[in-house]
Amino acid sequence: MKIAVDGMGGDFAPEAIVAGTVEAACLNGGTELVLVGDDARLQQALSRLKAPHPIAVHHASEVIEMQEHPAAAVRRKRDASVSVAVALVKEGKADAVVTAGNTGAAMAVAAMKMGRIPGIERPGIASPIPTVSGKLSILVDAGANVDCEPKNLVQYAIMGSVYAEKVLHIESPRIGLLNIGEENTKGNEMTKATYNLLEGSGLNFIGNIEGKDICLGTADVIVCDGFVGNVVLKVGEGVAQFVIELLKRFIKDSPFYRRGVYKLGILLLYPALKYLRRTIDYSEYGGAPLLGVDGVCIISHGRSDAKAIANAIKIARETAETGVIPAIKEHLGSLKI
């Protein structure tokens, strides 16, 4: 198993990317890792860390910055690190790619070089969502396509179902259509048409779900267009940060804390608070697979730290090892859509 890592993508590249790759090497001794990007900078970052296994470096002379227009940058920068990393998968020199760089560029390069799975018109980002049960749900699409047709959402449901079954080990995943009400008469024309298609698809479709159901674990796979999905993710990130900051401020500003009254309580609550932070921390989940391209591409948050990159590499390995791509192809041929 060999995984290509875009060493120059992300807000904290290359240092955080290299550190995460080294961390992944410590955890996964049987996985070959290849850092793609500026050879001198990557080697310098590697020299400061002690990797338990050799990590290869594949030179790429250009970087697509986060603020650049994706399509234009991909055309102009043919030797960009993300393009070279994806090309390694296309050429069979790597089994998966991980990038925390420009998301639009990653999607464009993956679609162009890997190609789409036959039967999939628009790839979608499958983002992990923590739930109160402690298990993960998957939201598709988390931002790849802001304008969708009903058939695109059905394709997201198929791919999300396969991913949930193969990687999350959920038998017969429950599919929920994100809507403004549970009744099948609710929503706009797109969601109404999608509901009818999903009902006859042969998938384990449980109907419409509302925003309040997302983190309750009502559905294992949540389907929506990329505009709605991205808003859901960003609101979730904001709420998580709000809760953490509110707790910090309340404890710090309380006169009871200064008198030492709260300190014992905080000590007792520490395991629960630690669990809360870990549950809502995106770095715990690493990255989101771009489902629909004919290869394994994991897209990580632009602010990914070393832990996030190490976890993204873990997800990339699991996605490749469990045969998600062949399974999606098989399901597309057997389901009624």
Secondary structure, 3 states (H helix, E strand, C coil): CEEEEECCCCCCCCHHHHHHHHHHHHHCCCCEEEEEECHHHHHHHHHCCCCCCCCEEEECCECCCCCCCHHHHHHHCCCEHHHHHHHHHHCCCCCEEEECCCHHHHHHHHHHHHCECCCCCCCEEEEEEECCCCCEEEEECCCCCCCCCHHHHHHHHHHHHHHHHHCCCCCCCCEEEECCCCCCCCCCHHHHHHHHHHHCCCCCEEEEECHHHHHHCCCCEEECCHHHHHHHHHHHHHHHHHHHHHHHHHHHHCHHHHCCHHHHHHHHHHHHHHHHHHHHCHHHCCEEEEECECCEEEEECCCCCHHHHHHHHHHHHHHHHCCHHHHHHHHHHHCCC
